[in-house]
């Protein structure tokens, strides 16, 4: 938890790491930069693949983080009605699902299941369409999509287009990203726009994958844009 704000947004920050590695420490610098602008940041852990995570446990953890941040925001001086999810890389995929449909994932959470959904989602270099990543995330979903497609459907943010219709979505991606091609964000932005969402994609020239968090001004600008 990183606190400096007073009545600013409550931000749930989700690290990257390819679903199998990573920790909140990897994005602590970004958390500090967002907090310095007046937010309360919940730099959230989640169970990783092969460490008790995967489908549905990891999605339940992220949904729990959203409910926890909403429930405790006022205790730390944040406005619970200004709830923002920020995700980087694999965390952007998980965050996109939570931003659209956190109220469908229950699990063992300290905050009871409710209809809490964020107002804004900021996705940084995210691989949103998991159907295009089948060989890489088969272990994470625990199934072969040709044999059991249901986990893949429920873990794909495109499944939930039309949910949380007032969600504001701001995406950023480097045009030189060799880890997650910018096509993922372009396609996600297009699908969101067709579904009627307020969505904008910022393509950062000459930026690679890690630049989306190495330069915190990108995410900070998108978190506070219009707020």
Secondary structure, 3 states (H helix, E strand, C coil): CEECCCCCEEEEEECCCCCCCCCHHHHHHHHHHHHHCCCEEEEECCCCCCCCCCCCHHHHHHHHHHHHHHHHHHHHCCEEEEEEEEEECHHHHHHHHHHHHHHHCCCCCCCCCCCCCCCEEEEECCCCCHHHHHHHHHHHHCCCCCCCCHHHHHCCHHHHCCCCCCCEEEEEEECCCCCCCCHHHHHHHHHHHHCCCEEEEEEECCCCCCHHHHCHHHHHHHHHCCC
